[in-house]
Amino acid sequence: MASISAIRTDWQTRGLGHPREGTKRLAHHHLEHMLTNPRLCGYRTYRGEILLDDAGQPVIGEWETINTVEAWEAVCAAV
C-alpha cells in the first residue's frame, strides 16, 4: 500500500492532479478527497453527502465507475 505522499509525488511527476496555478504541489487533503470521493464507485453526491433513494440505498449515477464499492470502501478505510 502506498502512502498519500508517495501517490502525490508519483502523480505530480506524471503531470496528473495539477495543483492550482501558483502552488508548488498538490495538497495532501486534496488528494485524500479525490481518492475517497464516493463518485468513484458510482454513488451520486450532493454537497459531499451520498444521496439515498426512498429505500435508503445509495443513488447510482449514470457514468462509468473507476472503483467497485468494495475497493472504494477499502481505500476509505485505509485513508
Rosetta blueprint (number, residue, H / E / L):
1 M L
2 A L
3 S L
4 I H
5 S H
6 A H
7 I H
8 R H
9 T H
10 D H
11 W H
12 Q H
13 T H
14 R H
15 G L
16 L L
17 G L
18 H L
19 P L
20 R L
21 E L
22 G L
23 T L
24 K L
25 R L
26 L L
27 A L
28 H H
29 H H
30 H H
31 L H
32 E H
33 H H
34 M H
35 L H
36 T L
37 N L
38 P H
39 R H
40 L H
41 C H
42 G L
43 Y E
44 R L
45 T E
46 Y E
47 R L
48 G L
49 E E
50 I E
51 L L
52 L E
53 D L
54 D L
55 A L
56 G L
57 Q L
58 P E
59 V L
60 I E
61 G L
62 E L
63 W L
64 E L
65 T L
66 I L
67 N L
68 T L
69 V H
70 E H
71 A H
72 W H
73 E H
74 A H
75 V H
76 C H
77 A H
78 A H
79 V L
